[in-house]
């Protein structure tokens, strides 16, 4: 049976890829061509059965294709970080892209490539597990159920991985309206079974309690219990915005890419005041042997902030608490962190949104470890329903130990999903492991793409 499936899997991948192209017999409708680009984020955190904490954010973006209004391109980024008290542990990264075609209202075909790699934080890693899954899938979806099946192969990466079969199942309103079952099974080399399966219970729109078990690549079977926040769903309550960007360093020898991602949660929004939690991460990607080869992070830089904001006379004033942590990856170097608090002022609710021609945000406070905490953002841009909105930004932040400076110019396209190609200069210093190798600031030219979405 295994040998038969190995022979047939490539033919099925080709068949599914061909099915992504338009089929005759159905003209496009007005509903089809109005499919907008979209962005989604899901955030999980909690505890696991191996006595660790975990954190798993996932960003997903979708762009319609002009195949009779029934096809889309998608891109996904997520990672699962497991942490002990010293912030040491395994980090699994998934980066995926592909195309989906709606064959009918209930049937869809998909071809996608997913890159997976595992790293260790604040610990030496003798071997980086590195896999690339190329999979073709068919899905059958109803109002409260989804069933999927796919076949594929592995391209490059760590040895010992050849063939792959994938099965998906989702059952909503299982016994209770709030209860959902989700499962994915992988038959690796048609010999070993991997899975991720669990139950989710909706606590409020966009907020879930979940319990799941997972057996993944070369990692012990683990159970996870936690909370999940979602931007999608009817009347999703807490997720206010998301952003994700990647900028390439064409002239910098240490890092080839800087990946940035974040989201904002609002826990109450009343006239004149609100309480916000915001999480941002930055990960510089090591240069490696080729630009399209290895995408291995040098470190994980997190900024977690809480704000209580009041509005008066068109100015948004907030008390903030801000925690920054620098966690080296695949190196036996401990993390370093800082904690600060102070006051922030801005002239619009979200600096990243192009609501005013001139945008600004400043903050000043005390850092309990590094004396002071300063930050400023300034932006100038076009506003309104223009198809293209040019702009420029300057971002600065500093304490007694580290500095960041970034200036960039961009063009913004879109409304439901803001797409911003940009070019600029970046300078970032670190806390953990000493300063980075000296490089002239002029070589930190960065060019890339940023995506922003808001959920009003």
C-alpha positions in Angstrom: 0.0 0.0 0.0 2.8 2.4 0.9 4.7 1.8 -2.3 1.5 2.3 -4.4 0.8 5.7 -2.7 4.4 6.8 -3.2 4.0 6.2 -6.9 0.6 8.0 -7.1 1.2 11.0 -4.9 3.0 13.1 -7.5 0.2 12.5 -10.0 -2.3 13.7 -7.5 -0.4 16.8 -6.7 -0.3 17.7 -10.4 -4.0 17.0 -10.7 -4.8 19.2 -7.8 -2.6 22.0 -9.1 -4.3 21.8 -12.5 -7.7 21.9 -10.8 -6.8 25.3 -9.4 -7.2 26.9 -12.8 -10.6 28.0 -14.0 -13.0 25.4 -15.3 -15.6 26.2 -18.0 -19.3 26.2 -17.5 -19.8 28.9 -14.8 -19.5 32.6 -15.5 -18.3 35.0 -12.8 -20.9 36.7 -10.7 -20.9 40.1 -9.0 -20.5 38.3 -5.7 -17.4 36.5 -6.9 -15.5 39.6 -8.1 -16.2 41.5 -4.8 -14.1 39.0 -2.8 -11.8 41.4 -0.8 -8.3 40.8 0.4 -8.2 39.8 4.0 -6.0 39.3 7.0 -6.6 37.2 10.1 -4.7 36.5 13.3 -5.2 33.8 16.0 -3.2 33.9 19.3 -2.9 31.0 21.7 -1.1 30.8 25.1 -1.3 28.6 28.1 0.5 25.6 29.7 1.4 22.1 28.4 1.9 18.7 29.8 5.7 19.0 29.8 5.5 21.7 32.5 6.2 24.5 30.1 4.4 27.6 29.0 3.6 28.1 25.4 2.8 30.9 23.0 1.5 30.5 19.5 0.5 33.4 17.2 -0.6 32.8 13.6 -1.1 35.3 10.8 -3.0 34.5 7.6 -3.5 36.6 4.5 -5.7 36.0 1.5 -5.7 37.7 -1.9 -8.3 37.0 -4.6 -7.2 35.8 -8.0 -9.0 36.6 -11.3 -10.0 33.0 -12.0 -13.8 33.5 -12.4 -13.8 35.0 -8.9 -13.4 31.5 -7.3 -9.7 31.4 -6.5 -7.3 32.9 -4.0 -3.7 33.0 -3.1 -2.8 32.8 0.5 0.2 33.2 2.8 0.5 32.0 6.4 3.1 32.5 9.2 2.9 31.0 12.7 5.2 29.7 15.4 4.9 27.7 18.6 7.3 28.8 21.3 7.6 26.5 24.4 9.3 28.1 27.4 10.6 27.2 30.8 11.4 29.7 33.6 14.6 30.7 31.9 12.8 31.2 28.6 14.5 28.1 27.1 12.7 25.7 24.8 11.9 24.6 21.3 10.4 27.0 18.8 8.6 25.5 15.8 8.1 27.8 12.8 5.7 27.3 9.9 5.7 29.5 6.7 3.2 28.6 4.0 2.0 29.9 0.7 -0.3 28.5 -2.0 -3.4 28.8 -4.2 -7.0 27.6 -3.5 -9.7 27.1 -6.1 -13.4 26.7 -5.3 -14.6 23.9 -7.5 -18.1 24.4 -6.2 -19.9 25.8 -3.2 -18.8 22.9 -1.1 -15.6 21.6 -2.8 -12.2 23.3 -3.0 -8.8 22.2 -4.3 -5.5 23.6 -2.9 -1.8 23.3 -3.7 0.6 24.7 -1.1 4.2 24.7 0.1 4.9 24.9 3.8 8.3 25.4 5.3 8.8 24.0 8.9 11.9 24.4 11.1 12.7 23.9 14.8 15.1 26.0 16.8 16.0 26.3 20.5 16.0 29.6 22.5 18.9 30.4 24.8 20.4 26.9 24.2 22.9 25.4 21.7 21.2 23.5 18.9 23.3 20.8 17.3 20.7 20.1 14.6 18.0 22.3 13.1 15.1 20.2 11.8 14.2 21.7 8.4 11.4 20.4 6.2 9.4 21.6 3.2 6.0 20.1 2.6 4.5 20.3 -0.9 0.9 19.1 -0.6 -2.2 19.0 -2.8 -5.5 18.8 -1.0 -9.2 18.4 -1.7 -11.7 19.8 0.9 -15.4 19.2 1.3 -17.0 21.8 3.5 -20.6 22.3 4.8 -22.1 24.7 7.3 -20.8 22.9 10.4 -18.3 20.4 9.1 -15.1 20.2 7.0 -13.3 17.1 5.7 -10.0 17.2 3.8 -7.5 14.9 2.2 -4.2 15.5 0.6 -1.1 13.9 -0.7 2.4 15.3 -1.2 6.1 15.1 -0.8 9.0 16.7 0.9 11.4 19.0 -1.0 15.0 19.3 0.3 15.5 19.9 4.0 16.5 17.3 6.6 17.0 13.7 5.3 14.7 10.8 6.0 11.4 12.4 4.9 9.9 11.4 1.6 6.1 11.0 1.3 3.2 12.5 3.1 -0.6 12.1 3.4 -2.7 14.6 5.2 -6.3 14.4 6.6 -8.3 17.2 8.1 -11.5 17.2 10.1 -13.5 20.0 11.7 -16.9 19.7 13.4 -18.6 22.8 14.7 -21.6 22.9 17.2 -20.6 19.5 18.5 -23.3 18.6 21.1 -23.1 22.3 22.2 -23.3 25.4 20.0 -20.1 26.7 21.5 -18.1 23.4 21.1 -15.8 22.6 18.1 -13.6 19.7 17.2 -10.6 20.2 15.0 -8.0 17.6 13.9 -5.2 17.1 11.4 -3.4 13.8 10.8 -0.2 13.3 8.9 1.0 9.9 7.6 4.7 10.5 7.2 6.5 8.2 4.7 3.3 6.1 5.0 4.8 4.7 8.1 4.5 7.1 11.1 1.4 9.0 12.3 1.6 12.6 13.5 -1.5 14.5 14.6 -2.9 17.6 16.3 -6.4 17.3 17.6 -8.5 19.0 20.2 -11.7 20.7 21.4 -12.4 24.4 21.6 -15.2 26.0 23.7 -16.3 29.6 22.8 -16.3 31.8 25.9 -17.2 35.0 24.0 -17.1 36.1 20.3 -13.5 35.7 19.3 -12.4 34.1 22.6 -12.0 30.4 23.2 -10.8 27.9 25.8 -9.1 24.9 24.2 -7.6 21.6 25.0 -5.6 19.6 22.4 -3.0 16.9 22.0 -0.2 16.9 19.4 2.4 14.6 18.2 4.7 16.5 15.8 8.0 16.0 14.1 10.6 14.5 16.4 9.0 15.9 19.6 7.3 14.2 22.5 3.6 13.8 22.5 2.2 16.9 24.3 -1.1 18.2 25.6 -1.9 21.9 25.6 -4.5 23.8 27.6 -5.0 27.5 26.9 -6.9 30.6 25.7 -7.2 31.6 22.1 -8.1 35.0 20.7 -9.4 35.2 17.1 -9.9 38.2 14.7 -12.4 36.3 12.6 -15.9 35.2 13.5 -19.2 37.0 14.0 -18.7 40.0 16.3 -15.2 39.1 17.3 -14.7 41.2 20.3 -11.1 41.7 21.4 -8.7 41.7 18.4 -8.4 45.2 17.1 -5.6 45.1 14.6 -2.8 43.0 13.2 0.4 43.7 11.2 3.1 41.7 9.6 6.1 42.8 7.5 9.3 41.4 6.1 12.2 43.6 4.9 15.3 42.4 3.1 18.8 43.7 3.8 20.5 43.6 0.3 23.9 44.9 1.6 24.1 43.6 5.1 26.3 40.5 5.6 24.9 39.3 9.0 21.2 39.3 8.4 19.3 39.0 5.2 15.8 39.7 6.4 13.9 41.2 9.4 10.5 39.8 10.1 8.1 41.9 12.2 4.6 40.9 13.4 2.1 42.2 16.0 -1.5 42.5 17.1 -3.5 44.6 19.4 -6.2 43.5 21.9 -8.8 45.8 23.3 -10.6 44.7 26.4 -13.0 47.5 26.8 -13.7 50.4 24.5 -15.9 53.1 25.8 -16.3 56.8 24.7 -13.2 58.6 25.9 -11.3 55.6 27.3 -10.0 52.1 26.5 -7.6 49.5 27.8 -5.2 47.8 25.3 -2.8 45.0 25.2 -0.3 44.9 22.4 2.3 42.3 21.4 5.1 42.8 18.8 7.9 40.5 17.8 11.0 41.1 15.6 13.2 38.3 14.3 16.3 39.1 12.3 17.0 36.2 9.9 20.6 35.0 9.5 22.2 35.5 6.1 22.9 31.8 5.5 24.2 30.2 2.4 21.6 31.7 0.0 18.7 34.1 0.2 16.1 31.5 -0.7 17.8 28.8 1.3 17.7 28.6 5.1 15.5 31.0 7.0 17.0 30.7 10.5 16.3 33.3 13.2 19.1 34.9 15.1 16.9 35.9 18.0 13.4 36.6 19.1 12.7 40.2 20.2 9.4 40.7 22.0 7.7 43.9 23.2 4.6 43.5 25.3 2.7 46.6 26.4 -0.4 47.5 28.3 -2.1 50.9 28.1 -5.0 52.6 29.8 -6.0 55.5 27.5 -8.1 58.6 28.0 -9.1 61.1 25.3 -9.3 64.9 25.7 -9.2 67.7 23.2 -8.3 65.4 20.3 -5.2 64.0 22.1 -5.0 60.4 23.2 -3.1 60.1 26.5 -2.2 56.8 28.1 -0.4 55.3 31.0 1.7 52.4 29.8 3.6 49.4 31.1 6.2 48.0 28.6 8.2 44.8 28.8 11.0 44.1 26.3 12.8 40.8 26.1 15.7 39.6 23.8 15.9 35.8 23.5 18.9 34.5 21.4 18.2 31.4 19.2 20.3 28.3 18.9 23.0 29.8 21.2 23.8 29.1 24.8 23.2 32.7 25.8 20.6 33.7 28.4 17.8 36.2 27.7 17.9 39.8 28.9 14.9 41.9 29.5 13.7 45.4 30.6 10.6 46.7 32.2 9.4 50.3 31.9 6.4 52.5 32.7 5.4 56.0 31.8 3.1 58.2 29.8 2.3 58.2 26.0 0.5 60.7 23.8 -0.7 60.4 20.2 -3.0 62.3 17.9 -5.0 59.4 16.7 -6.0 56.0 18.2 -3.6 53.9 16.1 -0.4 55.4 14.7 -0.2 52.7 11.9 -3.5 53.7 10.4 -3.5 56.5 7.8 -6.3 58.6 9.3 -4.5 62.0 9.4 -2.0 63.6 7.1 0.4 64.1 9.9 0.6 61.4 12.6 2.6 61.4 15.8 3.1 59.4 19.0 5.6 60.0 21.8 6.3 58.3 25.1 8.6 58.9 28.1 9.0 57.0 31.3 11.3 55.2 33.6 13.0 51.9 32.9 13.5 49.9 36.1 16.7 48.4 34.8 18.1 50.8 32.2 17.3 54.2 33.7 14.9 55.7 31.2 12.5 54.7 28.3 11.9 57.1 25.4 10.1 56.6 22.1 8.7 58.6 19.2 6.9 58.0 15.9 6.3 60.6 13.2 4.4 60.1 9.9 3.4 62.1 6.9 1.1 60.6 4.3 -1.8 61.0 1.9 -5.3 60.1 3.3 -8.7 59.4 1.9 -10.1 56.9 -0.7 -7.2 57.3 -3.1 -6.1 54.1 -4.8 -2.4 54.8 -3.8 -1.4 56.7 -0.7 2.2 57.6 -0.4 3.8 58.2 3.0 6.9 58.4 5.1 7.7 57.5 8.8 10.4 57.9 11.4 10.5 55.7 14.5 12.9 56.1 17.4 13.2 54.4 20.8 16.0 54.2 23.4 17.0 53.4 26.9 20.4 53.5 28.6 21.4 50.2 27.0 19.9 49.9 23.5 18.8 52.1 20.6 16.5 51.7 17.6 16.1 54.0 14.6 14.0 53.4 11.5 13.1 55.7 8.6 11.1 54.5 5.7 9.0 55.6 2.7 6.0 53.6 1.5 3.0 53.3 -0.8 -0.2 52.0 0.6 -2.8 50.1 -1.5 -6.1 48.7 -0.4 -8.7 49.3 2.4 -9.8 46.1 4.1 -6.2 44.9 3.9 -3.5 47.7 3.7 -0.6 46.6 1.5 2.6 48.7 1.9 5.7 48.1 -0.2 8.5 50.1 1.5 12.2 51.1 1.4 14.1 52.5 4.3 17.0 52.4 6.8 17.0 50.5 10.1 19.4 50.4 13.0 18.7 47.9 15.9 20.9 47.1 18.9 20.3 44.1 21.2 20.4 43.3 24.9 21.5 39.7 25.0 24.9 38.3 24.0 26.7 41.6 23.5 26.5 44.1 20.6 26.1 42.8 17.0 29.2 42.9 14.7 30.0 46.4 13.6 28.5 47.4 10.3 28.1 50.9 8.8 24.6 52.3 9.3 24.4 53.0 5.6 24.4 49.3 4.8 21.2 48.7 6.8 19.1 49.6 3.8 15.9 47.5 3.9 13.2 47.0 1.3 10.1 44.8 1.7 6.4 44.6 2.2 4.1 45.4 5.2 0.5 44.2 5.7 -2.0 45.8 8.1 -5.6 45.0 8.9 -8.1 46.5 11.4 -11.2 45.0 12.8 -13.6 47.8 13.7 
